[in-house]
Amino acid sequence: MASYKFHIGETVTLIPALSRNVPGGIYQVTKKLPESHGEFEYRIKSVGEVFERVARESELTKV
């Protein structure tokens, strides 16, 4: 069974897929989301934004 690669509170770099209009950069994982289309998703937040985003695990790397 697959497991999450990132943990709540961990700092990650977002490298969005080319088809998404999302700024890349440094984010913090705020919540683990269920698997969707064979891939885990996470809620992430940038210190420079007031809202959270959802990112696929393949779009994130450890800092």
BALUM-338844 format. One record per residue (C-alpha): residue number from 1; residue in three letters; y, z, x. Coordinates in steps of 0.001 Angstrom, whole numbers. Each point is the difference from the previous one (the first is absolute). Layout:
<rs>
> num/residuo/yy/zz/xx
> NUM/ALA/Y/Z/X .
...
</rs>
This chain:
<rs>
> num/residuo/yy/zz/xx
> 1/MET/0/0/0 .
> 2/ALA/3453/-905/1294 .
> 3/SER/2542/2700/768 .
> 4/TYR/3778/82/194 .
> 5/LYS/1487/-992/3350 .
> 6/PHE/3285/1898/-478 .
> 7/HIS/801/3506/-1219 .
> 8/ILE/2836/1533/-2036 .
> 9/GLY/2945/822/2272 .
> 10/GLU/-1030/-2505/2672 .
> 11/THR/2655/-2343/1406 .
> 12/VAL/-930/-3682/-180 .
> 13/THR/1531/-3398/669 .
> 14/LEU/97/-2452/-2908 .
> 15/ILE/-595/-3642/860 .
> 16/PRO/96/-1636/-3455 .
> 17/ALA/-1909/-3123/-913 .
> 18/LEU/2119/-3160/236 .
> 19/SER/-107/-431/-3770 .
> 20/ARG/1751/3340/-608 .
> 21/ASN/3748/552/164 .
> 22/VAL/-217/3515/1480 .
> 23/PRO/1783/1283/3096 .
> 24/GLY/-2351/984/2772 .
> 25/GLY/584/3106/2059 .
> 26/ILE/-907/3654/307 .
> 27/TYR/-1236/1830/-3101 .
> 28/GLN/-1758/3244/-857 .
> 29/VAL/-3149/96/-2158 .
> 30/THR/714/2057/-3134 .
> 31/LYS/-3151/-630/-2055 .
> 32/LYS/-3427/-1630/250 .
> 33/LEU/-731/-2400/-2846 .
> 34/PRO/-3370/-1278/-1241 .
> 35/GLU/-1619/-3105/1385 .
> 36/SER/1344/-3229/-1478 .
> 37/HIS/-1529/-3428/610 .
> 38/GLY/-2270/1441/2703 .
> 39/GLU/2784/1730/1937 .
> 40/PHE/1588/3460/-70 .
> 41/GLU/3678/277/-895 .
> 42/TYR/2596/2650/847 .
> 43/ARG/3378/1157/-1260 .
> 44/ILE/2416/-62/2917 .
> 45/LYS/3645/997/435 .
> 46/SER/2650/-957/2521 .
> 47/VAL/2621/2582/953 .
> 48/GLY/2660/-2634/-718 .
> 49/GLU/-1074/-573/-3627 .
> 50/VAL/-25/2285/-3034 .
> 51/PHE/-3082/-1579/-1598 .
> 52/GLU/-3628/-403/1028 .
> 53/ARG/-1954/-3210/475 .
> 54/VAL/-3682/-892/-315 .
> 55/ALA/-1673/-1607/3016 .
> 56/ARG/-3497/-1270/678 .
> 57/GLU/-1902/1540/2893 .
> 58/SER/-49/-3363/1825 .
> 59/GLU/3822/16/83 .
> 60/LEU/197/3361/1824 .
> 61/THR/-537/1032/3599 .
> 62/LYS/219/3403/1685 .
> 63/VAL/3204/721/1903 .
</rs>
